[in-house]
Amino acid sequence: MSIKVGINGFGRIGRLVLRAALANKNVQVVAINDPFIDLDYMVYMFKYDSTHGRYKGTVEAKDGHLIVDGKNITVYNSLKPEEIQWGAAGAEYVVESTGVFTTIEKASLHLKGGAKKVVISAPSADAPMFVCGVNLDAYKTEYN
């Protein structure tokens, strides 16, 4: 059984998170939110990455969804994290990769949409930070 993830922000980091998830059978991206990127441009940017090269699989837009290698990903375009229906899409975890919602208070707004945990990809003023191979053992399950 794979964990289901949502990505908030489909810029450089959000696209890297999707690529990493696609390479891991234990992670499934079920939703992406980005109010500034339309679906067709999401397809283009993911397919033709200027740093990582062309994506070798299939990428298309269909019925308001991003389809990558046959996997259906719900796309939202909300400016407000609390309005994104992560739970309806099945996302348990949200990767906050906009660089905007980096405090505990702001990132916690994703929980209102049904997410159980939020991972902030940028440095935070008040959220604990973990680095694999450095201090990951300090993580506590009560962190949201």
Secondary structure, DSSP 8 states (H G I E B T S, - for coil): --EEEEEE--SHHHHHHHHHHHT-TTEEEEEEE-TTS-HHHHHHHHHEETTTEE-SS-EEEETTEEEETTEEEEEE--SSGGG--HHHHT-SEEEE-SSS--SHHHHGGGGGGT-SEEEE-S--SSS----TTTTGGG--TT--
